[in-house]
Amino acid sequence: MVRLFGFLSLIVLVVFGLSFAVLNAEPVSLNYYFGYRDIPLSMIVVLSLAVGAVIGILVSMGMILRLKQQLGGLRRKLQVAEKHADLLHILPAKE
């Protein structure tokens, strides 16, 4: 059921994307530092969304890597604590 919903969502997204591209096919002058080009408006919007997504992923990678490193340290501390707890169970109690 989840796969069917995902597939239908993908089809709807593709149809919306194609209709957006058809409705915004007029060329727009894109000026950049070294010159200019006439590019369809839909391509400019899609490229800007893609560049924004890549920048967002790159920015979040620093946080993700830091959290993974912290998780590794916490797992090592847990293993040490579990070993100490096991040793306490083995040692006889002093009365």
N, C-alpha and C positions, 0 to 999 in steps of 0.2 A: 504494500500500500504506500509506503514511504517512497519507494523508487518510482512508482507511478506519479505521485504528486511532484516529485523532483523533475521527472521527465516532462510533465505538463507545464510546470513552471518554466523550464528551459525553452519549450516551444513558444510560450507566450512572450518570453523575453526576446527571443529571436525575431518574432513577428513585430514586436514594438520597435526593435532596433532597425529592421529593414524598412518599416514605414517611416521612421525618423530619417533614415538616410535618403529615402526617395523624396520626402517633403523638403529636405534641406540640401538639395543637390546643387544649388547655385554656387558658383565660384566666388570666393571672398579673397581680397588681397591681404596676404599675411606679410607684414613688414617685420624684418628682423635685422640685426646689426650689419649683415653683409649683403643685404639685398631684399628682394621681395618675391613672392610667388602667389599665383592664384590657385587656391586650394578649395575644394568643396567644404562648406560650413560643417557638414556632418562629420567629415574627417578631422577637422580641427577640434571639434567637441570630443570625439572619441579619443583622439591622441592626448588631449589635455586630461581627460579622465584617467587614461592609462598611465600617464606620467605622474599624476597625483597619487594613484594607487601604488606605484612603485616607490615613490618618495615616502608614502605612509608606511609601507612595509619596511623600508630601510631604517626609518626612524624608530619603529617599534622593535626592530631586531636587537638593538642595544639593551632595551628593557628585558626582552625575552632571554637573551644570553645571560644577563645579570641574575635573573630569577632562576635559571637553570643551574648556574654556579652556586647560588644560595641553597637550592634544593639538594645538590650533591653534598654540600657541607653539612646540611641538616641530617641527611641520610647517614653520613659517616658518624655523626654524633649519636644518632639513634643506635647504630650498631655497637658503639662503645658502651652506651648505657645498657643495652641488652646484655652484653657480656658481663658487665659489673653486676647486674641483677641476677644473672645465672650463677655467678660466683657467690653471691650472698645466700642463695638457696642451698648451695653445696656446703658452706661453712657451718659447723655446729654452733648452736646458740649458747652463749655464755650466761650462766645464771648466778 
